[in-house]
Amino acid sequence: MIELKHLEKKFHIGDQVVHALDDVSLRIEQGEYIAVMGPSGSGKSTLMNILGLLDRANSGDYLLDGINASALGEAERTRLRSDKIGFVFQSYHLVPRLTARENVELPMMLSGIPVKQRKKAVDDVLDKLNLMDRAHHSPNQLSGGQRQRVAIGRAIVMKPSILLADEPTGNLDSKSGEEVTKLLESLNDEGITLMIVTHDPTLGARARRQLNMLDGRIV
């Protein structure tokens, strides 16, 4: 499914070179549930961004379903990301002027999918996430837990095989956080590969596999 081979990612800060990823090799099978943990600056978010094709390593290979993503141009990487990867962020990143329905629909609209096909897919997702009664509400009319469910709906409406979640419960109260976690885990039970970046050891312990990072390495 996913194979990383000797990834290196460096940043230049003044006259210093920071190794955000330092010779990282990793294999992830379809359907795994993984937590990536470690202190701030350990390389967690850099790893997530490279897995999500939002950033490139300086060297090494990233194989996604047998495709060497490291060798692709930007247009090909964008298509691959749209087809296979969904994202959930701590701060939701919803478009304020759009309703919950429109936020979920947005990736399909940007991909040029016909209106009729979009409607059915969005209805299915809203129903799955118990959001039909909030479909026409704007984000500022929703609770934090509802906003995160909308963000999850947007992430899964294109039926990705991989879901990357960066501190998905970080802005939520404990009850809403538990609901969101169970929702993500139910998606994993359906076969989606789930990777969560978290500082929360309780959330991390729920994953079937933990990756602990320090100074750009998996330790």
C-alpha positions, 0 to 999 in steps of 0.5 A: 500500500505505502512504502517509504524508502530512506526519506530525507527532508531538510530545512535551512534555518539561517546557517543551520540545517534541520533534518525534519526527516532523517532516513525514514523507511516505513511500510503501511498495509491497506486498512492499518490504524496507525498513530504517529506520536512524538514531541513538537519538532519530531517530524510528525507533521512533515511525515504527514505532509509528505504522505499526503503529497502536500510536500516532497522529500529531498531524497528517497522514494515514496511508493503509493500502490506501486506508484513512485510518487516522488517521481511524479509532476505536480499535476499527477501528484494532485490527481493521485492525492484527489483519488486516494487521500483524505485529510482531517485537520485540527482546525477543520478548515471549512469554508465559512461562506458555504453550508455543511452540504456545500463543504462536503460537496466541494472536492467533487465539484472541484473534480468536475463530477456531475451534479446528480452524482454529487448529490447522491454521494453527499446525501449518503455521507451526510446521512452516514455522519448524522448531519442531514438536519445540519446540511444547510447550516453554515460552519458558524452555526455548528458545534465543534464536533459537528464541524469536525464531522463535516470536515470528515465528510469532505475528506471521505466523499471521494472515497479515498483509501487513506485518511490522514488526521492531524490532531483531529480531536485537539479542539474538541471537548472530551465527549465530542472528541470521543464521538469523532474518534469512534467515527474515524475508527468506524471508517477504518473498520470499513477498510480505510487506512487511518493514520492519526498524528497526535500528542494525546497518549490516550488517543494514540494508544487506541491505534493498532500500531504506534510510531514514535518519532524523535529528531526526524526518525522513527524510534 
